[in-house]
Amino acid sequence: MGAPPGKKSYPFHKHNVTEEALFVISGSAKVRSSAGFTEIGPADFVLFPPGDDAHQLINDGAEALVYLAMSVSKGVDVTEYPDSGKVHAVVSAAPNLKSLVFRQKDAVGYFDGEPDAE
């Protein structure tokens, strides 16, 4: 995978089930977390455990960031996006993948729309 200079690899996010990691092949960038920014470069390995802090890669260097991205999935995940207030729920895998993205502020009550369930 890669990120051109001046770009972000993905939105600031936190997985609750999926573990992610990356190994930097070339270039440099910063990893954003709630604690701030950490510089990374060639041969750095970064682990993002499930349920841990939100993270984002920002290429603020002059060359492309090239990295190997790895993840361990159990076929289900809930990802939170603190900057936009979104939640992404994923269940199963292709061809039966269900992927739902919504804003937390639009959530309904547990019994909403369930007749005779309250």
CYANA upper distance limits for C-alpha pairs under 8 A (distance plus 0.5 A):
  1 MET  CA     66 VAL  CA      6.40
  1 MET  CA     67 TYR  CA      5.94
  1 MET  CA     68 LEU  CA      6.50
  1 MET  CA     69 ALA  CA      7.16
  2 GLY  CA      9 SER  CA      7.82
  2 GLY  CA     64 ALA  CA      7.14
  2 GLY  CA     65 LEU  CA      5.74
  2 GLY  CA     66 VAL  CA      4.94
  2 GLY  CA     67 TYR  CA      6.50
  3 ALA  CA      7 LYS  CA      6.53
  3 ALA  CA      8 LYS  CA      7.10
  3 ALA  CA      9 SER  CA      6.09
  3 ALA  CA     59 ASN  CA      6.91
  3 ALA  CA     64 ALA  CA      6.20
  3 ALA  CA     65 LEU  CA      5.62
  3 ALA  CA     66 VAL  CA      7.32
  4 PRO  CA     59 ASN  CA      7.31
  4 PRO  CA     63 GLU  CA      7.32
  4 PRO  CA     64 ALA  CA      4.96
  4 PRO  CA     65 LEU  CA      6.87
  5 PRO  CA     59 ASN  CA      5.86
  5 PRO  CA     60 ASP  CA      6.49
  5 PRO  CA     61 GLY  CA      6.18
  5 PRO  CA     62 ALA  CA      6.05
  5 PRO  CA     63 GLU  CA      6.06
  5 PRO  CA     64 ALA  CA      5.96
  5 PRO  CA     65 LEU  CA      7.89
  6 GLY  CA     58 ILE  CA      7.82
  6 GLY  CA     59 ASN  CA      5.91
  6 GLY  CA     60 ASP  CA      5.70
  6 GLY  CA     61 GLY  CA      7.59
  6 GLY  CA     62 ALA  CA      8.49
  7 LYS  CA     58 ILE  CA      6.64
  7 LYS  CA     59 ASN  CA      6.03
  7 LYS  CA     60 ASP  CA      7.90
  8 LYS  CA     56 GLN  CA      7.75
  8 LYS  CA     57 LEU  CA      6.15
  8 LYS  CA     58 ILE  CA      4.97
  8 LYS  CA     59 ASN  CA      6.61
  9 SER  CA     56 GLN  CA      7.54
  9 SER  CA     57 LEU  CA      5.94
  9 SER  CA     58 ILE  CA      7.04
  9 SER  CA     59 ASN  CA      8.33
 10 TYR  CA     56 GLN  CA      6.74
 10 TYR  CA     57 LEU  CA      7.37
 11 PRO  CA     56 GLN  CA      6.66
 11 PRO  CA     81 TYR  CA      7.70
 12 PHE  CA     32 ARG  CA      8.20
 12 PHE  CA     54 ALA  CA      6.71
 12 PHE  CA     55 HIS  CA      5.78
 12 PHE  CA     56 GLN  CA      5.21
 12 PHE  CA     81 TYR  CA      6.48
 12 PHE  CA     82 PRO  CA      7.30
 12 PHE  CA     83 ASP  CA      7.19
 13 HIS  CA     54 ALA  CA      5.30
 13 HIS  CA     55 HIS  CA      6.04
 13 HIS  CA     56 GLN  CA      7.26
 13 HIS  CA     79 THR  CA      7.12
 13 HIS  CA     80 GLU  CA      6.05
 13 HIS  CA     81 TYR  CA      5.04
 13 HIS  CA     82 PRO  CA      7.07
 14 LYS  CA     50 PRO  CA      8.08
 14 LYS  CA     51 GLY  CA      7.34
 14 LYS  CA     52 ASP  CA      7.48
 14 LYS  CA     53 ASP  CA      6.75
 14 LYS  CA     54 ALA  CA      4.65
 14 LYS  CA     55 HIS  CA      6.97
 14 LYS  CA     79 THR  CA      5.97
 14 LYS  CA     80 GLU  CA      5.71
 14 LYS  CA     81 TYR  CA      7.14
 15 HIS  CA     19 GLU  CA      7.75
 15 HIS  CA     50 PRO  CA      5.91
 15 HIS  CA     51 GLY  CA      6.43
 15 HIS  CA     52 ASP  CA      8.15
 15 HIS  CA     54 ALA  CA      8.15
 15 HIS  CA     77 ASP  CA      7.35
 15 HIS  CA     78 VAL  CA      6.61
 15 HIS  CA     79 THR  CA      4.94
 15 HIS  CA     80 GLU  CA      7.09
 16 ASN  CA     50 PRO  CA      5.38
 16 ASN  CA     51 GLY  CA      4.76
 16 ASN  CA     52 ASP  CA      8.09
 16 ASN  CA     77 ASP  CA      6.82
 16 ASN  CA     78 VAL  CA      6.06
 16 ASN  CA     79 THR  CA      6.57
 16 ASN  CA     80 GLU  CA      8.44
 17 VAL  CA     50 PRO  CA      5.53
 17 VAL  CA     51 GLY  CA      7.15
 17 VAL  CA     73 SER  CA      7.68
 17 VAL  CA     74 LYS  CA      7.92
 17 VAL  CA     76 VAL  CA      7.67
 17 VAL  CA     77 ASP  CA      5.61
 17 VAL  CA     78 VAL  CA      7.23
 18 THR  CA     49 PRO  CA      8.09
 18 THR  CA     50 PRO  CA      5.87
 18 THR  CA     71 SER  CA      7.16
 18 THR  CA     72 VAL  CA      6.15
 18 THR  CA     73 SER  CA      5.38
 18 THR  CA     74 LYS  CA      7.55
 18 THR  CA     76 VAL  CA      8.47
 18 THR  CA     77 ASP  CA      6.68
 19 GLU  CA     47 LEU  CA      8.35
 19 GLU  CA     48 PHE  CA      6.50
 19 GLU  CA     49 PRO  CA      5.40
 19 GLU  CA     50 PRO  CA      5.38
 19 GLU  CA     71 SER  CA      5.91
 19 GLU  CA     72 VAL  CA      5.71
 19 GLU  CA     73 SER  CA      7.40
 20 GLU  CA     47 LEU  CA      6.65
 20 GLU  CA     48 PHE  CA      5.49
 20 GLU  CA     49 PRO  CA      6.97
 20 GLU  CA     50 PRO  CA      8.12
 20 GLU  CA     69 ALA  CA      7.91
 20 GLU  CA     70 MET  CA      6.20
 20 GLU  CA     71 SER  CA      4.80
 20 GLU  CA     72 VAL  CA      7.13
 21 ALA  CA     45 PHE  CA      7.74
 21 ALA  CA     46 VAL  CA      5.99
 21 ALA  CA     47 LEU  CA      4.82
 21 ALA  CA     48 PHE  CA      6.18
 21 ALA  CA     69 ALA  CA      6.49
 21 ALA  CA     70 MET  CA      5.65
 21 ALA  CA     71 SER  CA      6.74
 22 LEU  CA     45 PHE  CA      6.23
 22 LEU  CA     46 VAL  CA      5.84
 22 LEU  CA     47 LEU  CA      7.18
 22 LEU  CA     67 TYR  CA      6.91
 22 LEU  CA     68 LEU  CA      5.96
 22 LEU  CA     69 ALA  CA      5.00
 22 LEU  CA     70 MET  CA      6.50
 23 PHE  CA     42 PRO  CA      8.44
 23 PHE  CA     43 ALA  CA      6.90
 23 PHE  CA     44 ASP  CA      6.26
 23 PHE  CA     45 PHE  CA      5.00
 23 PHE  CA     46 VAL  CA      7.05
 23 PHE  CA     67 TYR  CA      5.94
 23 PHE  CA     68 LEU  CA      5.64
 23 PHE  CA     69 ALA  CA      7.20
 24 VAL  CA     28 SER  CA      8.44
 24 VAL  CA     40 ILE  CA      8.12
 24 VAL  CA     41 GLY  CA      6.51
 24 VAL  CA     42 PRO  CA      5.42
 24 VAL  CA     43 ALA  CA      5.84
 24 VAL  CA     44 ASP  CA      5.93
 24 VAL  CA     45 PHE  CA      7.09
 24 VAL  CA     65 LEU  CA      8.08
 24 VAL  CA     66 VAL  CA      6.72
 24 VAL  CA     67 TYR  CA      4.80
 24 VAL  CA     68 LEU  CA      6.99
 25 ILE  CA     41 GLY  CA      8.30
 25 ILE  CA     42 PRO  CA      5.62
 25 ILE  CA     43 ALA  CA      6.60
 25 ILE  CA     65 LEU  CA      8.29
 25 ILE  CA     66 VAL  CA      5.90
 25 ILE  CA     67 TYR  CA      5.54
 25 ILE  CA     68 LEU  CA      7.62
 26 SER  CA     41 GLY  CA      7.21
 26 SER  CA     42 PRO  CA      5.42
 26 SER  CA     43 ALA  CA      8.40
 26 SER  CA     64 ALA  CA      8.17
 26 SER  CA     65 LEU  CA      6.37
 26 SER  CA     66 VAL  CA      5.66
 26 SER  CA     67 TYR  CA      7.45
 27 GLY  CA     41 GLY  CA      6.45
 27 GLY  CA     42 PRO  CA      6.92
 27 GLY  CA     61 GLY  CA      7.73
 27 GLY  CA     63 GLU  CA      6.36
 27 GLY  CA     64 ALA  CA      6.28
 27 GLY  CA     65 LEU  CA      4.89
 27 GLY  CA     66 VAL  CA      6.79
 28 SER  CA     39 GLU  CA      7.78
 28 SER  CA     40 ILE  CA      6.15
 28 SER  CA     41 GLY  CA      4.85
 28 SER  CA     42 PRO  CA      7.51
 28 SER  CA     59 ASN  CA      7.16
 28 SER  CA     60 ASP  CA      8.08
 28 SER  CA     61 GLY  CA      6.38
 28 SER  CA     63 GLU  CA      8.21
 28 SER  CA     64 ALA  CA      8.42
 28 SER  CA     65 LEU  CA      6.33
 29 ALA  CA     39 GLU  CA      6.36
 29 ALA  CA     40 ILE  CA      6.00
 29 ALA  CA     41 GLY  CA      7.12
 29 ALA  CA     57 LEU  CA      7.20
 29 ALA  CA     58 ILE  CA      6.06
 29 ALA  CA     59 ASN  CA      4.84
 29 ALA  CA     60 ASP  CA      6.20
 29 ALA  CA     61 GLY  CA      6.70
 29 ALA  CA     65 LEU  CA      7.35
 30 LYS  CA     37 PHE  CA      6.35
 30 LYS  CA     38 THR  CA      5.74
 30 LYS  CA     39 GLU  CA      4.89
 30 LYS  CA     40 ILE  CA      6.34
 30 LYS  CA     57 LEU  CA      6.37
 30 LYS  CA     58 ILE  CA      5.73
 30 LYS  CA     59 ASN  CA      6.92
 30 LYS  CA     60 ASP  CA      7.61
 31 VAL  CA     37 PHE  CA      6.01
 31 VAL  CA     38 THR  CA      5.63
 31 VAL  CA     39 GLU  CA      6.90
 31 VAL  CA     40 ILE  CA      7.63
 31 VAL  CA     55 HIS  CA      7.13
 31 VAL  CA     56 GLN  CA      6.15
 31 VAL  CA     57 LEU  CA      5.27
 31 VAL  CA     58 ILE  CA      6.86
 32 ARG  CA     36 GLY  CA      6.27
 32 ARG  CA     37 PHE  CA      5.11
 32 ARG  CA     38 THR  CA      7.15
 32 ARG  CA     55 HIS  CA      5.87
 32 ARG  CA     56 GLN  CA      5.55
 32 ARG  CA     57 LEU  CA      6.79
 32 ARG  CA     58 ILE  CA      7.73
 33 SER  CA     37 PHE  CA      6.83
 33 SER  CA     53 ASP  CA      7.01
 33 SER  CA     54 ALA  CA      6.20
 33 SER  CA     55 HIS  CA      5.26
 33 SER  CA     56 GLN  CA      7.40
 34 SER  CA     53 ASP  CA      7.28
 34 SER  CA     54 ALA  CA      7.23
 34 SER  CA     55 HIS  CA      8.16
 40 ILE  CA     44 ASP  CA      6.64
 48 PHE  CA     52 ASP  CA      7.35
 48 PHE  CA     53 ASP  CA      8.24
 48 PHE  CA     55 HIS  CA      8.31
 54 ALA  CA     81 TYR  CA      8.43
 54 ALA  CA     82 PRO  CA      8.27
 59 ASN  CA     64 ALA  CA      8.05
 59 ASN  CA     65 LEU  CA      7.02
 73 SER  CA     77 ASP  CA      8.11
 75 GLY  CA     90 VAL  CA      8.04
 75 GLY  CA     91 VAL  CA      6.33
 75 GLY  CA     92 SER  CA      5.27
 75 GLY  CA     93 ALA  CA      6.75
 76 VAL  CA     89 ALA  CA      8.04
 76 VAL  CA     90 VAL  CA      5.78
 76 VAL  CA     91 VAL  CA      4.91
 76 VAL  CA     92 SER  CA      6.57
 77 ASP  CA     88 HIS  CA      8.41
 77 ASP  CA     89 ALA  CA      6.34
 77 ASP  CA     90 VAL  CA      5.72
 77 ASP  CA     91 VAL  CA      7.28
 78 VAL  CA     87 VAL  CA      7.36
 78 VAL  CA     88 HIS  CA      6.07
 78 VAL  CA     89 ALA  CA      5.03
 78 VAL  CA     90 VAL  CA      6.94
 79 THR  CA     87 VAL  CA      6.16
 79 THR  CA     88 HIS  CA      5.49
 79 THR  CA     89 ALA  CA      7.01
 80 GLU  CA     85 GLY  CA      7.88
 80 GLU  CA     86 LYS  CA      6.59
 80 GLU  CA     87 VAL  CA      5.19
 80 GLU  CA     88 HIS  CA      7.02
 81 TYR  CA     85 GLY  CA      6.09
 81 TYR  CA     86 LYS  CA      5.64
 81 TYR  CA     87 VAL  CA      6.72
 82 PRO  CA     86 LYS  CA      7.65
 84 SER  CA    103 ARG  CA      8.32
 85 GLY  CA    103 ARG  CA      6.18
 85 GLY  CA    104 GLN  CA      6.34
 85 GLY  CA    105 LYS  CA      8.02
 86 LYS  CA    101 VAL  CA      7.29
 86 LYS  CA    102 PHE  CA      5.99
 86 LYS  CA    103 ARG  CA      4.70
 86 LYS  CA    104 GLN  CA      6.18
 87 VAL  CA    101 VAL  CA      6.18
 87 VAL  CA    102 PHE  CA      6.02
 87 VAL  CA    103 ARG  CA      6.60
 87 VAL  CA    104 GLN  CA      6.87
 88 HIS  CA     99 SER  CA      7.57
 88 HIS  CA    100 LEU  CA      6.09
 88 HIS  CA    101 VAL  CA      4.84
 88 HIS  CA    102 PHE  CA      7.12
 89 ALA  CA     98 LYS  CA      8.43
 89 ALA  CA     99 SER  CA      6.33
 89 ALA  CA    100 LEU  CA      5.68
 89 ALA  CA    101 VAL  CA      6.94
 90 VAL  CA     97 LEU  CA      7.73
 90 VAL  CA     98 LYS  CA      6.18
 90 VAL  CA     99 SER  CA      5.09
 90 VAL  CA    100 LEU  CA      7.00
 91 VAL  CA     97 LEU  CA      6.55
 91 VAL  CA     98 LYS  CA      5.72
 91 VAL  CA     99 SER  CA      7.17
 92 SER  CA     96 ASN  CA      6.79
 92 SER  CA     97 LEU  CA      5.49
 92 SER  CA     98 LYS  CA      7.06
 93 ALA  CA     97 LEU  CA      4.93
 93 ALA  CA     98 LYS  CA      8.18
102 PHE  CA    106 ASP  CA      7.73
102 PHE  CA    107 ALA  CA      8.48
103 ARG  CA    107 ALA  CA      7.68
108 VAL  CA    112 ASP  CA      6.73
111 PHE  CA    117 ALA  CA      7.00
111 PHE  CA    118 GLU  CA      6.89
114 GLU  CA    118 GLU  CA      8.31
